Amino acid sequence: MITRGPAPSIAIKTSPVLSRPLDLSAIPPTLVRRQAAPRRTKIWEFNTNLHCSIIGTCLSTAELRQVLQKLGMASAGCTDHELHGVAVGVAGRHDDAARRLHKSLDHRHKLAVSQFAKASTEDAVRGLWRDGVRRGDIPGAYWAVLTHPLTSQDIVREAFGEVHMLSHLIGSANRADIRRLCQLEAEKAVLEAKVGRQRQALHEAVVTRDEQIRQLRQALTERIVSAEATCAPTDDAALHGVIADTERRLAVETRRRIALQERLAVTQAERDGERAGRVSAERTGVALRQEVDAIEASLGAPPENLPALRLDGMVLLYVGGRPNQVAHLRAMVERLGAELLHHDGGVENHQNLLPGLVSRCDFALFPVDCISHDAAGMVKTLCRQAGKRFSPLRSASVTSLLAALQAREMAGIAEAAE
């Protein structure tokens, strides 16, 4: 049994927003009412200071709503904040509702709890927690480390501090993405106005040039007719001079027209390049927003427009990527109730294995930045022939895969797999 001791006040300097140090002495021993031999801590045995971070990090809004609806504590009109407050209150009571909430958390993070159960020392528990933070598996690792029998007050403080600061970092990154997108939209408006002005100026120049050419030709024709009617043969030299001067002026206008056309072509090419860059930046912004939403969903605070992600019964095929990430990707997919098949795209696994893997899967994914062109083309062809859905990922990162799994069309595929 872990005994209580005086908890020092630790000042954590995070940003200019914090005018006072964060006093962690308010956090009591992790297991406050555990008797006899060490065992996993129940949620009602934590101090109420920890309940808010546990509910907000370890359960998504959709999962929390489902649990509270089963307990008859949530109506359809409840906001996410009201649900959070109800759950925090339930967590501090030693009754049937708190037990069902604890059971839901254990079921949600069964894999992480099993991994932490292998730790037999306090240092091993701390090492598993830090490894989970590095891999981005915060919700499962946070619940597993807090409830582990060997977790000390120091580990509780460390885990609570990591989760607290991570929420600030995610909010800051999201604001930076939105600010960059607004800047790109403003630049796009300026460029479009500039191109419009240049197009109008060039159009007016071409119209003026054509009018001048028409007038010159008309004047030349009139001069020739007049000269033939009134001039004597001795005036041929003067007539030829007029014709030569007119042709020279016509040549000058022709060269000017060619120069204007070249300038117009260059301006149009620059406009097309800027437009392509804007479209690429907008796509990147959308992908980053989706990945940020996916990260927030994994921390238990997803936006209202994200559905509850369950892929029970689905078989996913991941082609390409980095070998050292495969185990983590598979663990993440299994926590969602699905099975992950992997093919490295032909580095060590022969490409002849792809047809069999495609036939077994419900949905195929591959990162465009970490797969050969041949392997990507083969996956697309096999999926079309087998009538299977596939999705290229922006990168081989975990967030890109999580964002793809959070997509709305995954709901229909998951229902079909069931």
Secondary structure, DSSP 8 states (H G I E B T S, - for coil): ---------------TT--S---GGG---S-SS--SS-----GGGS-HHHHHHHHHHHS-HHHHHHHHHHTT---TT--HHHHHHHHHHHHTS-SHHHHHHHHHHHHHTHHHHHHHHT--SHHHHHHHHHHHHHHT-HHHHHHHHHH-TT--HHHHHHHHHHHHHHHHHHHHHHHHHHHHHHHHHHHHHHHHHHHHHHHHHHHHHHHHHHHHHHHHHHHHHHHHHHHHHH--GGGHHHHHHHHHHHHHHHHHHHHHHHHHHHHHHHHHHHHHHHHHHHHHHHHHHHHHHHHHHHHHHHTT---TTS-----TT-EEEEESS-GGGHHHHHHHHHHTT-EEEEE-SSSSS-GGGHHHHHHH-SEEEEETTSS-HHHHHHHHHHHHHHT-EEEEESSSSHHHHHHHHTSTHHHHHHHHH-
